[in-house]
Amino acid sequence: MLSKHEIRRRLLRGLPEADVLPTLVSQWFQSPQGEEVLTAERDAVRPVLEKLFGYHILQVGFSEEHSLIEDSPVGHKIIFSPEHRAGSKNAVADNEELPLLSDSIDIVVVHHALDFTTDSHRLLREVTRVLRPGGHLLILGFNPYSPWGLMKLLKRRIHIPWRGRFISKGRVADWLKLLDLHIDSVAYRLHFLPLKFSKLLKHAKTLEKLGCKVHSPLGGVYLIHSVKQVIPATPVLPRWRPLRARTSSVMPAAENIRAKLH
């Protein structure tokens, strides 16, 4: 993992963002603020995943070390590494070109991948491709209409999470409809202020419970739960050839025999 000094040096040199983004995201989730965010997101995802079953579950994001799918009852859990790292046991794959068969995954959890990718449309099409009909898609994204979104306007884009795109829930919902995904529910988390002060972070869980209790839409993160629609099969009916109408000159066989006897 790169040091903060090395990351800053690479950013100032103008190197591609993909070279340092996974390290930046991973380091932020290890900070006190990132840990509180991860705890709130796990608490939001856990009750949803506990009710979903299948054979394969996939998490798509930029931090392989921080899983949200460990509590899922699904046996086969997949998390790809965004880059090669020493000691990593996960396969390396691009989030926008997943090495998976179409319609093969039962549940996909998108963990801020839309916020940090350069092509959100392509990533969303890719996770929809691998999701089976009737499968479940969970998307966690930063809410621009929240104190966290306001803080993004005031912070330098070199830092995480303010480096993210903060795509609105409404825009993501429109994309999901175009991909034939039905939105089942929307929830909000991160009701505490986006500050790093340790004294304020101690009250994060209390503020989180209060915000969830009143169903505040001003949380810093939204959780969209959608289902991939099953396209009904149109039955192919045989094209029967119409029967010819009987003419008056045609006589039934029994009547024909009776006429010859007379």
CORRAQUI-V649977 format. One record per backbone hydrogen bond with DSSP energy under -0.5 kcal/mol. NH is the residue of the N-H (numbers start at 1). CO is the residue of the C=O. If there is no record, write none. Layout:
BEGIN
NH_CO / NH_CO
END
This chain:
BEGIN
7_3 / 8_4 / 9_5 / 10_6 / 11_7 / 12_8 / 13_9 / 14_11 / 15_10 / 19_16 / 20_17 / 21_17 / 24_20 / 25_21 / 26_22 / 27_23 / 28_24 / 29_25 / 30_26 / 30_27 / 31_28 / 34_28 / 35_31 / 36_32 / 37_33 / 38_34 / 39_35 / 40_36 / 41_37 / 42_38 / 43_39 / 44_40 / 45_41 / 46_42 / 47_43 / 48_45 / 49_45 / 50_46 / 51_48 / 52_49 / 57_76 / 58_107 / 59_78 / 60_109 / 61_59 / 66_63 / 67_65 / 72_69 / 73_49 / 76_55 / 77_75 / 78_57 / 80_59 / 81_91 / 88_85 / 93_81 / 94_97 / 97_94 / 100_98 / 103_129 / 104_101 / 104_130 / 105_130 / 106_56 / 107_56 / 108_136 / 109_58 / 110_108 / 110_138 / 111_60 / 111_109 / 112_110 / 112_140 / 116_112 / 117_113 / 123_119 / 124_120 / 125_121 / 126_122 / 127_123 / 128_124 / 129_125 / 130_126 / 131_127 / 132_105 / 134_228 / 135_132 / 136_106 / 137_226 / 138_108 / 139_224 / 140_110 / 141_139 / 141_222 / 143_220 / 144_142 / 146_144 / 147_218 / 149_143 / 150_146 / 151_147 / 152_148 / 153_149 / 153_150 / 154_150 / 154_151 / 155_151 / 159_156 / 163_159 / 164_161 / 165_115 / 172_168 / 173_169 / 174_170 / 175_171 / 176_172 / 177_173 / 178_174 / 179_175 / 180_177 / 181_176 / 182_180 / 182_227 / 184_182 / 184_225 / 185_225 / 187_223 / 189_221 / 195_193 / 201_197 / 202_198 / 203_200 / 204_201 / 207_203 / 208_204 / 209_205 / 210_206 / 211_207 / 212_208 / 213_209 / 214_210 / 215_212 / 216_211 / 219_216 / 220_190 / 221_189 / 222_141 / 223_187 / 224_139 / 224_222 / 225_185 / 225_223 / 226_137 / 226_224 / 227_182 / 228_135 / 229_180 / 231_229 / 232_230 / 235_233 / 237_235 / 240_238 / 250_247 / 256_252 / 257_253 / 258_254 / 259_255 / 260_256 / 261_257 / 262_258
END
